[in-house]
Amino acid sequence: MSQNRANSTAFIEAEQYSSFILRNLQDGLLPGQFYRNVSDFGSGSTLHIKTVGTVTIQDGAEEVPFDYVPIESGEVTLTITDYVGDAWYVTDELREDGAQVEALMSARSSESTRAIQETFETRFLKKCNTSQTNANPNTINGFAHRIASAEVNNVISLNHLIAMKLAFDKANVPMAGRVAIVDPVVAATFDKTISFGRDVTPFAQNILENGFARDHSFLMNLYGWNIITSNRLDTGSFSDGTTTVSNGVANVFMCIADDNTKPVMAAWRRMPKVEGERNKDLRRDEFVTSARWGFGTQRVDTLGIVITSAVNS
Protein backbone atom coordinates (compact mmCIF):
# COMPACT_ATOMS: atom_id res chain seq x y z
CA MET A 1 0.00 0.00 0.00
CA SER A 2 1.38 3.36 -0.96
CA GLN A 3 1.81 6.27 1.44
CA ASN A 4 -0.07 9.50 0.69
CA ARG A 5 -1.20 12.61 2.50
CA ALA A 6 -4.48 11.05 3.48
CA ASN A 7 -2.94 8.20 5.48
CA SER A 8 0.26 9.97 6.61
CA THR A 9 -1.00 13.13 8.26
CA ALA A 10 1.16 12.57 11.34
CA PHE A 11 4.26 13.14 9.22
CA ILE A 12 3.10 16.46 7.77
CA GLU A 13 4.28 19.53 9.64
CA ALA A 14 1.36 21.88 10.05
CA GLU A 15 3.46 24.99 9.55
CA GLN A 16 6.87 25.81 8.19
CA TYR A 17 8.88 28.84 9.31
CA SER A 18 11.37 30.62 7.13
CA SER A 19 14.94 30.81 8.44
CA PHE A 20 14.65 34.56 7.80
CA ILE A 21 13.02 36.40 10.70
CA LEU A 22 11.04 39.36 9.42
CA ARG A 23 12.14 42.52 11.20
CA ASN A 24 10.19 45.74 11.69
CA LEU A 25 10.82 48.37 9.06
CA GLN A 26 12.94 51.13 10.52
CA ASP A 27 13.90 54.58 9.40
CA GLY A 28 17.11 56.40 10.18
CA LEU A 29 17.73 58.14 13.47
CA LEU A 30 18.31 61.82 13.93
CA PRO A 31 22.09 62.34 13.79
CA GLY A 32 23.86 63.69 16.84
CA GLN A 33 24.90 66.88 15.06
CA PHE A 34 21.34 68.19 15.42
CA TYR A 35 21.92 68.89 19.11
CA ARG A 36 24.86 69.83 21.31
CA ASN A 37 26.00 66.70 23.06
CA VAL A 38 26.98 67.93 26.51
CA SER A 39 30.08 66.03 27.61
CA ASP A 40 30.87 67.85 30.87
CA PHE A 41 27.78 66.61 32.71
CA GLY A 42 28.91 63.38 34.31
CA SER A 43 27.07 63.67 37.62
CA GLY A 44 24.18 65.50 39.26
CA SER A 45 20.67 66.00 37.95
CA THR A 46 20.83 69.59 36.61
CA LEU A 47 23.60 71.39 34.75
CA HIS A 48 23.75 75.20 34.91
CA ILE A 49 25.41 76.98 31.99
CA LYS A 50 26.17 80.70 32.08
CA THR A 51 25.15 82.94 29.18
CA VAL A 52 26.52 86.32 28.15
CA GLY A 53 24.55 89.00 26.32
CA THR A 54 25.60 91.57 23.76
CA VAL A 55 27.40 94.91 24.18
CA THR A 56 26.01 98.21 22.89
CA ILE A 57 28.65 100.76 21.84
CA GLN A 58 28.15 104.36 22.98
CA ASP A 59 28.89 107.57 21.17
CA GLY A 60 31.56 109.65 22.92
CA ALA A 61 32.42 113.33 23.21
CA GLU A 62 35.25 115.38 24.70
CA GLU A 63 35.13 115.57 28.51
CA VAL A 64 31.95 113.54 28.60
CA PRO A 65 32.27 110.25 30.49
CA PHE A 66 30.91 107.02 29.13
CA ASP A 67 28.13 105.31 31.04
CA TYR A 68 29.21 102.19 32.90
CA VAL A 69 26.80 99.57 31.63
CA PRO A 70 27.03 95.98 32.84
CA ILE A 71 26.74 93.23 30.26
CA GLU A 72 23.62 91.13 30.49
CA SER A 73 24.17 87.64 31.83
CA GLY A 74 22.05 84.68 32.76
CA GLU A 75 22.00 80.92 32.63
CA VAL A 76 20.36 78.00 30.90
CA THR A 77 19.86 74.58 32.44
CA LEU A 78 19.87 70.97 31.33
CA THR A 79 18.16 68.41 33.53
CA ILE A 80 18.21 64.62 33.33
CA THR A 81 14.47 64.02 33.08
CA ASP A 82 13.85 60.98 30.88
CA TYR A 83 14.19 57.44 32.21
CA VAL A 84 12.88 54.74 29.87
CA GLY A 85 13.29 51.00 29.51
CA ASP A 86 11.95 47.65 28.43
CA ALA A 87 11.95 44.10 29.83
CA TRP A 88 11.35 40.62 28.45
CA TYR A 89 12.19 36.97 29.12
CA VAL A 90 12.49 33.59 27.42
CA THR A 91 11.44 30.39 29.13
CA ASP A 92 13.37 27.13 29.19
CA GLU A 93 10.42 25.41 27.52
CA LEU A 94 10.64 27.77 24.55
CA ARG A 95 14.36 27.14 24.25
CA GLU A 96 13.77 23.38 24.38
CA ASP A 97 10.88 23.25 21.92
CA GLY A 98 11.46 26.26 19.70
CA ALA A 99 13.73 26.92 16.75
CA GLN A 100 15.91 30.00 16.15
CA VAL A 101 15.21 31.19 19.69
CA GLU A 102 18.62 32.82 20.03
CA ALA A 103 18.04 34.77 16.83
CA LEU A 104 14.66 35.84 18.20
CA MET A 105 16.27 37.07 21.43
CA SER A 106 18.91 38.96 19.51
CA ALA A 107 16.24 40.63 17.39
CA ARG A 108 14.20 41.43 20.52
CA SER A 109 17.17 43.14 22.12
CA SER A 110 17.90 45.13 18.97
CA GLU A 111 14.29 46.24 18.60
CA SER A 112 14.15 47.32 22.24
CA THR A 113 17.22 49.50 21.87
CA ARG A 114 15.89 50.90 18.63
CA ALA A 115 12.59 51.83 20.28
CA ILE A 116 14.49 53.79 22.93
CA GLN A 117 16.41 55.66 20.25
CA GLU A 118 13.19 56.52 18.43
CA THR A 119 11.71 57.79 21.68
CA PHE A 120 14.78 59.96 22.15
CA GLU A 121 14.35 61.51 18.71
CA THR A 122 10.61 62.09 19.19
CA ARG A 123 11.17 63.86 22.49
CA PHE A 124 14.01 65.90 21.02
CA LEU A 125 11.73 67.25 18.30
CA LYS A 126 9.03 67.90 20.89
CA LYS A 127 11.61 69.82 22.95
CA CYS A 128 12.28 72.01 19.93
CA ASN A 129 8.60 72.94 19.82
CA THR A 130 8.17 73.42 23.56
CA SER A 131 11.30 75.58 23.72
CA GLN A 132 9.07 78.30 22.31
CA THR A 133 5.98 79.83 23.94
CA ASN A 134 2.82 78.54 22.33
CA ALA A 135 0.19 81.08 21.21
CA ASN A 136 2.96 83.65 20.86
CA PRO A 137 4.97 84.77 17.81
CA ASN A 138 8.23 84.42 19.80
CA THR A 139 9.53 87.62 18.24
CA ILE A 140 13.27 88.25 18.09
CA ASN A 141 14.61 91.55 16.76
CA GLY A 142 11.12 92.39 15.55
CA PHE A 143 10.46 89.21 13.53
CA ALA A 144 8.42 86.16 14.48
CA HIS A 145 10.15 82.82 14.97
CA ARG A 146 6.81 81.00 15.36
CA ILE A 147 4.47 81.05 12.38
CA ALA A 148 1.13 79.24 12.02
CA SER A 149 -0.07 78.77 8.47
CA ALA A 150 -3.15 80.82 7.59
CA GLU A 151 -3.26 79.33 4.09
CA VAL A 152 -6.26 77.33 2.91
CA ASN A 153 -6.28 74.06 4.90
CA ASN A 154 -3.24 75.39 6.86
CA VAL A 155 -0.75 74.04 4.31
CA ILE A 156 2.86 75.19 3.95
CA SER A 157 3.75 77.88 1.44
CA LEU A 158 6.94 79.36 0.05
CA ASN A 159 6.15 82.55 1.95
CA HIS A 160 6.68 80.67 5.20
CA LEU A 161 10.19 79.68 4.14
CA ILE A 162 10.94 83.26 3.12
CA ALA A 163 9.54 84.66 6.37
CA MET A 164 11.59 82.25 8.48
CA LYS A 165 14.71 83.04 6.45
CA LEU A 166 14.18 86.73 7.11
CA ALA A 167 13.62 86.10 10.82
CA PHE A 168 16.90 84.18 11.01
CA ASP A 169 18.73 86.85 9.00
CA LYS A 170 17.49 89.58 11.36
CA ALA A 171 18.59 87.48 14.33
CA ASN A 172 22.12 87.32 12.84
CA VAL A 173 21.94 83.54 12.49
CA PRO A 174 24.70 82.12 10.24
CA MET A 175 23.63 81.08 6.76
CA ALA A 176 25.60 77.85 7.02
CA GLY A 177 23.92 74.95 8.74
CA ARG A 178 20.30 75.99 8.34
CA VAL A 179 18.00 72.95 8.37
CA ALA A 180 14.22 72.55 8.13
CA ILE A 181 12.75 69.28 9.40
CA VAL A 182 9.26 68.93 7.96
CA ASP A 183 6.49 66.36 8.03
CA PRO A 184 5.99 64.16 4.93
CA VAL A 185 2.61 65.92 4.49
CA VAL A 186 4.53 69.17 4.04
CA ALA A 187 6.85 67.41 1.63
CA ALA A 188 3.82 66.38 -0.42
CA THR A 189 2.77 70.04 -0.64
CA PHE A 190 6.19 70.94 -1.97
CA ASP A 191 5.95 68.12 -4.51
CA LYS A 192 2.69 69.60 -5.79
CA THR A 193 3.88 73.19 -6.06
CA ILE A 194 7.65 73.14 -6.61
CA SER A 195 9.57 71.56 -9.46
CA PHE A 196 13.08 72.20 -8.20
CA GLY A 197 15.83 69.62 -8.53
CA ARG A 198 16.81 67.31 -5.70
CA ASP A 199 20.58 67.85 -5.80
CA VAL A 200 21.89 67.23 -2.29
CA THR A 201 24.09 69.99 -0.90
CA PRO A 202 27.42 69.00 0.70
CA PHE A 203 26.03 69.95 4.12
CA ALA A 204 22.92 67.79 3.67
CA GLN A 205 25.02 64.96 2.29
CA ASN A 206 27.09 64.96 5.47
CA ILE A 207 23.88 64.67 7.51
CA LEU A 208 22.52 61.85 5.39
CA GLU A 209 25.77 59.92 5.58
CA ASN A 210 25.89 60.16 9.37
CA GLY A 211 22.62 58.63 10.44
CA PHE A 212 19.75 59.38 8.09
CA ALA A 213 18.20 56.53 6.16
CA ARG A 214 14.95 55.66 4.45
CA ASP A 215 12.24 57.84 6.04
CA HIS A 216 14.45 60.88 6.61
CA SER A 217 14.66 61.92 2.98
CA PHE A 218 16.30 65.06 1.65
CA LEU A 219 13.85 67.18 -0.32
CA MET A 220 15.75 70.20 -1.57
CA ASN A 221 17.70 73.30 -0.61
CA LEU A 222 15.35 76.24 -0.87
CA TYR A 223 16.01 79.81 0.29
CA GLY A 224 19.01 78.48 2.20
CA TRP A 225 17.08 75.74 4.02
CA ASN A 226 18.23 72.12 3.74
CA ILE A 227 14.76 70.56 3.89
CA ILE A 228 14.51 67.05 5.33
CA THR A 229 11.48 64.96 6.33
CA SER A 230 10.63 63.26 9.62
CA ASN A 231 7.64 61.33 10.96
CA ARG A 232 8.44 62.20 14.58
CA LEU A 233 7.63 65.90 14.75
CA ASP A 234 5.42 67.19 17.56
CA THR A 235 1.71 67.19 16.73
CA GLY A 236 -1.31 68.78 18.40
CA SER A 237 -3.14 72.08 18.58
CA PHE A 238 -0.61 74.90 18.21
CA SER A 239 -0.77 78.65 17.62
CA ASP A 240 1.41 81.67 16.93
CA GLY A 241 -0.95 83.97 18.82
CA THR A 242 -2.92 84.86 15.71
CA THR A 243 -3.73 81.60 13.95
CA THR A 244 -4.47 78.26 15.61
CA VAL A 245 -4.02 74.94 13.81
CA SER A 246 -6.05 72.34 15.69
CA ASN A 247 -4.62 69.26 13.96
CA GLY A 248 -1.17 70.63 13.40
CA VAL A 249 2.43 69.59 13.16
CA ALA A 250 5.35 71.70 14.39
CA ASN A 251 7.91 71.79 11.59
CA VAL A 252 11.33 72.65 13.01
CA PHE A 253 13.72 75.23 11.54
CA MET A 254 17.14 75.52 13.13
CA CYS A 255 20.79 76.34 12.62
CA ILE A 256 23.22 73.57 13.50
CA ALA A 257 26.41 75.06 12.09
CA ASP A 258 28.26 74.40 15.36
CA ASP A 259 27.64 73.74 19.05
CA ASN A 260 27.25 77.45 19.73
CA THR A 261 24.38 77.85 17.28
CA LYS A 262 22.41 74.68 18.01
CA PRO A 263 19.21 75.57 19.88
CA VAL A 264 18.92 72.36 21.92
CA MET A 265 21.48 70.51 24.01
CA ALA A 266 21.24 66.94 25.26
CA ALA A 267 23.10 64.62 27.60
CA TRP A 268 22.97 60.84 27.82
CA ARG A 269 23.41 59.77 31.43
CA ARG A 270 22.96 56.14 30.47
CA MET A 271 23.19 54.99 26.89
CA PRO A 272 20.79 52.15 25.98
CA LYS A 273 22.19 48.91 27.35
CA VAL A 274 20.83 45.40 27.91
CA GLU A 275 21.39 43.38 31.09
CA GLY A 276 20.31 39.79 31.72
CA GLU A 277 20.03 37.32 34.57
CA ARG A 278 18.80 33.81 35.29
CA ASN A 279 15.52 33.29 37.18
CA LYS A 280 15.93 29.72 38.41
CA ASP A 281 12.55 29.56 40.19
CA LEU A 282 10.60 30.36 37.04
CA ARG A 283 13.18 28.64 34.81
CA ARG A 284 13.66 31.51 32.42
CA ASP A 285 16.25 34.07 31.31
CA GLU A 286 15.23 37.68 31.94
CA PHE A 287 16.50 40.79 30.17
CA VAL A 288 16.15 44.50 30.89
CA THR A 289 17.21 47.45 28.73
CA SER A 290 17.20 51.01 30.03
CA ALA A 291 18.42 54.51 29.25
CA ARG A 292 18.49 57.97 30.84
CA TRP A 293 18.91 61.37 29.22
CA GLY A 294 17.88 64.99 29.40
CA PHE A 295 17.34 68.00 27.13
CA GLY A 296 17.87 71.70 27.60
CA THR A 297 17.20 74.80 25.51
CA GLN A 298 20.40 76.75 25.11
CA ARG A 299 19.17 79.42 22.70
CA VAL A 300 15.97 80.37 20.87
CA ASP A 301 17.26 82.83 18.28
CA THR A 302 18.46 79.93 16.09
CA LEU A 303 15.13 78.11 16.37
CA GLY A 304 11.97 78.51 14.35
CA ILE A 305 8.65 76.67 14.21
CA VAL A 306 6.21 76.68 11.28
CA ILE A 307 2.87 75.13 12.23
CA THR A 308 0.98 73.46 9.40
CA SER A 309 -1.76 70.88 9.00
CA ALA A 310 -0.73 67.33 9.88
CA VAL A 311 -3.14 65.88 7.31
CA ASN A 312 -3.72 68.41 4.51
CA SER A 313 -1.26 68.74 1.67
Residue pairs with C-beta under 8 A, 6 or more apart in sequence:
1 7
5 12
17 99
17 100
19 100
21 100
21 103
21 104
21 107
23 107
23 111
24 111
25 214
26 114
26 213
26 214
27 213
27 214
27 215
27 216
27 231
28 211
28 212
28 213
28 214
28 215
28 216
29 117
29 118
29 121
29 211
30 121
30 124
30 125
30 211
30 212
30 216
30 230
30 232
31 207
31 210
31 211
31 212
32 210
32 211
33 207
33 210
33 256
34 124
34 179
34 254
34 256
34 262
34 264
35 124
35 262
35 264
35 265
35 266
35 295
36 259
36 262
36 264
36 265
36 266
36 298
37 265
37 266
37 267
37 268
38 47
38 78
38 265
38 266
38 267
38 296
40 47
41 47
41 78
41 267
41 269
45 79
45 80
46 77
46 78
46 79
46 80
47 77
47 78
47 79
47 267
47 296
48 75
48 76
48 77
49 75
49 76
49 77
49 78
49 296
49 298
50 73
50 74
50 75
51 73
51 74
51 75
51 76
52 71
52 72
52 73
53 71
53 72
53 73
53 74
54 71
54 72
55 71
56 69
58 66
58 67
58 69
60 66
76 296
76 297
76 298
76 299
77 296
78 265
78 266
78 267
78 294
78 295
78 296
78 298
79 294
79 296
80 267
80 269
80 292
80 293
80 294
81 294
81 295
82 119
82 120
82 123
82 291
82 292
82 293
82 294
82 295
83 290
83 291
83 292
84 116
84 119
84 290
84 291
84 292
85 116
85 288
85 289
85 290
85 291
86 112
86 115
86 116
86 288
86 289
86 290
87 286
87 287
87 288
87 289
88 108
88 112
88 286
88 287
89 279
89 282
89 284
89 285
89 286
89 287
90 101
90 104
90 105
90 284
90 285
91 282
91 283
91 284
92 283
92 284
93 283
94 101
95 101
98 104
105 287
108 287
109 274
109 287
109 289
112 272
112 274
112 289
113 272
113 274
113 289
116 272
116 289
116 291
117 272
118 232
120 291
120 293
121 230
121 232
122 232
123 295
124 264
124 266
124 295
125 181
125 230
125 232
125 233
125 234
125 250
125 252
126 234
127 264
127 295
127 297
128 234
128 250
128 252
128 254
128 263
128 264
128 303
128 305
129 233
129 234
129 238
129 250
129 252
129 305
130 234
131 263
131 264
131 297
131 300
131 303
132 138
132 145
132 146
132 300
132 303
132 305
133 146
134 238
134 239
135 239
135 240
135 241
135 244
136 146
136 240
136 241
137 144
137 145
137 146
137 147
137 240
137 241
137 242
138 144
138 145
138 146
138 240
138 300
138 305
139 145
140 167
140 170
140 171
140 300
140 301
141 170
141 171
141 172
142 170
143 163
143 166
143 167
143 170
143 171
144 163
144 167
144 240
145 164
145 167
145 171
145 300
145 301
145 303
145 304
145 305
146 240
146 241
146 304
146 305
146 307
147 160
147 163
147 164
147 240
147 304
147 305
147 306
147 307
148 154
148 238
148 239
148 240
148 242
148 243
148 244
148 245
148 248
148 306
148 307
149 155
149 156
149 157
149 160
149 243
149 245
149 306
149 307
149 308
149 309
150 242
150 243
151 157
153 309
153 312
154 243
154 245
154 248
154 307
154 308
154 309
154 312
155 186
155 189
155 308
155 309
155 312
155 313
156 182
156 186
156 189
156 190
156 251
156 306
156 308
158 193
158 194
158 222
158 223
160 306
160 308
161 180
161 222
161 223
161 225
162 223
164 180
164 225
164 253
164 304
164 306
165 178
165 223
165 224
165 225
167 304
168 178
168 253
168 255
168 302
168 304
171 301
171 302
172 301
173 255
173 261
173 301
173 302
174 255
174 257
174 261
175 224
176 203
176 255
176 257
177 203
177 255
177 256
177 257
177 258
177 261
178 224
178 225
178 226
178 253
178 254
178 255
179 207
179 225
179 226
179 227
179 228
179 253
179 254
179 255
179 256
180 225
180 226
180 227
180 228
180 251
180 252
180 253
180 306
181 228
181 229
181 230
181 233
181 251
181 252
181 253
181 254
182 219
182 227
182 228
182 229
182 230
182 233
182 251
183 229
183 230
183 231
183 233
183 249
183 251
183 308
183 310
184 215
184 229
184 231
185 249
185 308
185 309
185 310
185 311
185 312
185 313
186 229
186 249
186 251
186 308
186 313
187 217
187 219
187 227
187 229
188 313
189 308
189 313
190 219
190 220
190 227
192 313
194 220
194 222
196 220
196 222
197 220
198 218
198 219
198 220
199 221
200 208
200 218
201 221
201 226
203 226
204 218
204 221
204 226
204 228
207 226
207 228
208 216
208 218
212 218
212 228
215 229
215 230
215 231
216 228
216 229
216 230
217 228
217 229
218 226
218 227
218 228
219 227
219 228
219 229
220 227
221 227
225 253
233 249
233 250
233 251
233 252
234 249
234 250
235 247
235 248
235 249
235 250
235 310
236 248
237 244
237 245
237 246
237 247
237 248
238 244
238 245
238 248
238 250
238 305
238 307
239 245
239 307
240 307
243 307
245 307
245 308
245 309
247 309
247 310
247 311
248 307
248 308
248 309
248 310
249 307
249 308
249 309
249 310
250 305
250 306
250 307
251 305
251 306
251 307
251 308
252 303
252 304
252 305
253 303
253 304
253 305
253 306
254 262
254 263
254 264
254 302
254 303
254 304
255 261
255 262
255 263
255 302
256 262
261 299
261 302
262 298
262 299
262 302
263 297
263 298
263 299
263 300
263 302
263 303
264 295
264 296
264 297
264 298
264 303
265 295
265 296
265 297
265 298
266 293
266 294
266 295
266 296
267 293
267 294
268 291
268 292
268 293
269 292
269 293
269 294
270 290
270 291
270 292
270 293
271 291
272 289
272 290
272 291
273 289
273 290
273 291
274 287
274 288
274 289
275 287
275 288
275 289
276 285
276 286
276 287
276 288
277 285
277 286
278 285
278 286
279 285
279 286
